Amino acid sequence: MYIGNIIIPIKIILLNHFFYDIWEHVKSRYLFKNISSKGFQNLPVLSVTQDKGVIYRDSLDIDIKYDSSTLKNYKLVQPGDFIISLRSFQGGFETSYLTGITSPAYTIFNFIDNQSQNHMFWQYLFKRKNFINSLKKVTFGIRDGKAISFSQFGDVKVEYPDFGEQKHIAITLNKIDDAIQLHERKCEELALIKKALLQKLFPKKDEIKPEVRYENFSDAWEQRKLGEVVEMFNGDRGYNYPKDSELISEGIPFINAGDLKNGQIDLKNCKKISREKFNQLSGAKIRQGDILYCLRGTLGKNAIVKFNEGTVASSLVDIRPKTINGIYLFIILNSDIEYRQRILNDEGAAQPNLSVRNLAKFIIPVPKTKEQQKIGDFFNQIDTLITLHQCKLKKLRQLKKFLLQNMFI
């Protein structure tokens, strides 16, 4: 907030510390210096990217050609240096953790006085939307592929607190980032475990038994057509199909393909229809335990129904388990077993398309009911763990976003 010419940030507790000091408000040229050291052609060449930051050029998947004789003109980059890349006006400034050289097209800078500034604090500041928006004042007319000069950056005004408050802000945000990375790794590890077990707990192609079995199970698995073990109900395509004017915010769920997200149905944001309109429809009347499957567009996307009443748009089919465990079937419909057959049966031209008739012909490996139950329960536990970490990730990202908005001016 601003009081006259004095700038004061929102008061916030950082690790049990209160900070009330006035933030400085100066042009960047009074804090930073341009760095343009050359003649280090024996050092590795670095690339500056938005998604991966500063990396070794050799680690890129693409083969970038350059004249080695020009390397003497490349600029020295050291750990802690900031780099104004060719897309800084879109994604902020990058920070180097590496020693190397980079194209003279980039602008390299660092603090005039390293002792009075916290490097990590400025890393966060340079990636804030407010800072990136402030660059637009000096980048007007700069075309894509051209870097912001240090002179232009020097005219950008920045607000910052004293070193102690910088440090606490940086520590707080860094701890959140560490927690985010931890849950990201756990999600990735669980996904890999799930993928590996899907290969072990289901028979390979043309085999009748899986590689790994639960104790006391030894029977051969059957190969059944999907249509033999489920019932299928189409969405209504007739005269009574809901018009846009009949879709309402409160009522009975009318599920479309876009409402299927990560194996679940977005009930909060899906369209609804009135009881009268619902009774007019002759299509699917979905119920808890059914599986909704997308037949057009994002082919194969699906979700388990966890509520008792609703219907579907014409792009979906409602699959109701009949002589097969629903959780087990849901696992099959999200495995390579389904994917291989879906690709072969795609009837689409302008967009992917699959008929209910061909979906019903998909071959499903089916063990005894108790083994289905065990496999279903096991993978359900893994999915629950993945969902738990995803929820924590979402909350941590929301917290970080809130702090980035409120811990800075």
SVG drawing of the C-alpha trace seen along z (x, -y; Angstrom):
<svg xmlns="http://www.w3.org/2000/svg" viewBox="-41 -12 81 84">
<polyline fill="none" stroke="black" stroke-width="0.4" points="0.0,0.0 1.1,-3.6 1.0,-6.5 2.1,-9.6 5.6,-8.8 6.2,-6.1 5.7,-2.5 4.7,0.0 4.0,3.7 1.1,5.6 2.1,6.6 2.7,10.3 4.3,12.7 7.3,14.5 8.6,17.3 7.3,15.5 8.9,12.1 7.0,8.9 8.4,6.4 7.3,2.8 10.3,1.1 9.7,-1.1 10.6,0.6 13.0,-1.2 11.7,-2.3 14.5,-2.9 15.5,-2.5 17.3,0.9 20.5,-0.8 21.2,-1.8 21.2,1.8 22.6,3.8 25.6,3.7 25.9,5.0 28.4,7.9 30.0,8.5 33.2,10.5 34.4,12.3 37.3,14.5 36.3,17.7 35.8,19.9 37.0,23.0 34.0,23.0 30.8,24.9 28.1,23.1 24.9,22.4 21.3,21.9 18.7,19.8 15.2,21.4 11.9,20.4 10.9,23.9 14.3,25.3 16.1,22.1 19.9,21.9 21.1,25.2 24.1,26.6 23.4,26.3 24.5,29.9 21.7,31.1 19.0,29.8 17.3,32.3 17.8,30.2 21.0,29.8 21.9,26.1 24.6,25.2 27.0,22.4 30.4,21.2 33.0,22.1 35.2,19.2 32.6,16.8 32.8,18.3 35.5,15.8 32.7,13.2 30.3,15.1 29.6,13.7 30.8,15.3 28.0,16.5 28.7,17.6 26.4,19.0 24.2,16.2 24.2,14.1 20.8,13.0 20.1,13.2 17.7,11.2 16.7,13.6 14.9,13.1 11.6,13.8 12.0,12.0 9.0,9.8 6.9,13.0 8.5,15.0 10.8,12.8 14.5,13.1 16.5,16.3 19.1,17.2 22.2,19.2 23.5,22.0 26.1,22.9 29.5,21.6 29.8,21.2 29.4,18.8 26.3,17.7 25.4,15.7 26.2,12.0 22.5,11.5 21.8,12.0 22.2,9.4 24.0,10.6 23.8,8.6 24.3,9.0 24.3,6.8 26.5,3.8 26.7,4.8 26.2,8.5 26.4,8.1 23.2,6.0 20.9,8.1 19.5,11.6 19.8,13.4 16.9,15.8 14.5,12.9 15.3,11.3 14.9,14.6 11.3,14.7 10.7,11.0 11.9,11.3 9.4,14.1 6.4,12.2 3.6,11.2 3.8,7.6 7.5,7.4 7.0,8.9 4.2,6.4 6.5,3.6 8.9,4.6 6.2,3.8 6.8,0.1 10.4,0.5 9.7,3.2 7.1,1.3 8.0,1.9 10.5,4.7 9.8,7.5 9.9,11.2 13.5,12.5 15.1,9.3 16.4,8.9 15.8,6.1 19.0,4.1 20.5,3.4 19.9,-0.4 16.2,0.3 16.1,2.5 17.9,-0.2 14.8,-2.5 12.5,0.1 11.7,-0.8 11.8,1.9 10.6,2.1 12.5,4.1 12.9,4.3 16.0,4.5 18.2,7.6 16.6,9.2 13.1,9.1 14.4,10.2 15.9,13.3 12.7,14.3 10.6,13.9 13.0,16.0 13.2,18.7 9.4,18.9 8.9,19.2 11.8,21.6 10.3,24.0 7.1,24.0 8.9,24.7 10.7,27.6 7.4,29.0 5.9,28.6 8.9,30.5 8.5,33.3 4.9,33.9 5.6,33.6 8.3,36.4 5.9,38.6 3.2,38.2 5.7,39.1 7.1,42.1 3.6,43.4 2.6,43.1 5.7,45.1 4.9,47.8 1.4,48.0 2.6,48.3 5.0,51.1 2.4,53.0 -0.2,52.7 2.3,54.6 2.9,57.2 -0.6,57.8 -2.3,58.2 -1.5,60.9 0.7,59.8 -0.7,60.0 -1.7,63.6 -1.1,64.9 -3.7,66.3 -2.0,65.5 -0.2,62.4 3.4,62.5 2.5,61.7 -0.4,63.2 -2.0,62.7 -1.6,65.7 -4.2,68.5 -5.0,67.5 -3.8,69.7 -6.7,70.0 -6.3,68.9 -7.9,65.5 -10.8,65.4 -10.9,63.1 -14.3,61.4 -15.8,58.8 -16.6,55.6 -20.2,55.8 -20.6,59.2 -19.8,58.0 -21.4,54.5 -24.5,52.6 -24.1,49.5 -26.4,46.5 -26.0,43.7 -26.7,40.0 -29.9,38.8 -29.6,37.6 -33.3,37.0 -35.7,34.1 -35.6,33.5 -31.8,33.0 -31.2,30.0 -30.8,26.7 -28.3,24.1 -31.3,22.1 -32.3,25.2 -29.0,25.7 -29.1,24.2 -26.7,23.8 -28.8,25.8 -30.6,29.0 -29.8,32.6 -26.2,33.0 -25.9,33.1 -22.4,34.4 -20.3,33.5 -16.8,34.7 -15.2,31.5 -16.5,32.4 -14.4,35.6 -11.1,34.6 -8.5,37.0 -10.9,39.9 -13.5,37.8 -16.6,35.7 -16.5,32.0 -20.0,31.7 -19.5,28.2 -19.0,26.7 -21.0,29.1 -24.2,27.9 -27.6,28.9 -31.1,29.5 -34.5,29.4 -36.4,32.4 -38.9,31.9 -36.2,32.0 -34.5,35.0 -37.8,36.9 -38.2,36.1 -34.8,37.7 -34.7,41.3 -30.9,41.6 -28.7,42.7 -29.9,42.3 -26.6,42.6 -26.1,43.9 -23.4,44.4 -20.7,46.9 -21.2,46.4 -18.3,45.4 -18.6,42.5 -16.5,42.9 -15.8,40.4 -16.6,41.5 -15.7,38.3 -12.9,35.7 -10.7,36.7 -11.4,40.4 -11.2,42.8 -11.3,40.2 -13.4,41.6 -14.6,41.2 -16.4,43.2 -19.8,41.9 -20.0,41.1 -23.5,39.7 -26.9,41.2 -28.7,39.2 -27.8,37.5 -27.5,38.0 -24.9,37.5 -24.3,35.6 -24.2,37.4 -20.4,37.5 -20.4,39.9 -21.6,43.4 -22.6,44.7 -21.0,48.1 -22.6,50.0 -20.7,53.0 -22.8,56.2 -20.6,59.2 -17.3,57.4 -16.0,55.4 -16.4,51.7 -13.1,50.5 -11.3,53.3 -12.9,52.3 -12.0,48.7 -8.3,49.8 -8.6,51.7 -10.1,48.7 -7.1,46.6 -4.5,49.1 -2.6,50.1 -5.2,52.9 -7.8,50.3 -5.4,47.9 -4.2,50.4 -7.8,51.4 -9.0,47.8 -6.3,46.7 -7.1,49.6 -10.9,48.9 -10.8,45.1 -13.3,44.3 -12.7,40.5 -11.7,38.3 -11.9,34.7 -11.8,35.7 -11.3,39.0 -14.6,41.1 -15.6,44.5 -19.0,46.2 -20.6,48.0 -20.7,51.1 -16.9,51.2 -16.3,50.3 -18.4,53.3 -16.1,55.5 -13.0,54.5 -11.4,57.7 -11.1,57.5 -9.0,59.9 -11.2,61.2 -10.0,63.2 -12.3,64.6 -14.4,62.1 -12.3,62.2 -9.1,61.5 -10.8,58.6 -11.7,57.2 -8.1,57.5 -6.6,55.9 -9.2,53.1 -8.7,52.4 -4.9,52.3 -4.9,49.8 -7.6,47.8 -5.3,47.3 -2.5,46.1 -4.9,43.7 -6.0,42.4 -2.4,41.7 -1.8,39.9 -4.9,37.9 -3.8,37.0 -0.5,35.7 -2.2,33.8 -4.5,32.1 -1.6,31.1 0.2,29.8 -2.8,27.7 -3.0,26.2 0.7,25.5 0.6,23.8 -2.3,21.7 -0.4,20.7 2.6,19.8 0.5,17.7 -1.1,15.9 2.3,15.2 3.8,13.9 0.9,11.5 1.0,10.4 4.6,10.5 5.7,8.1 4.5,4.6"/>
</svg>
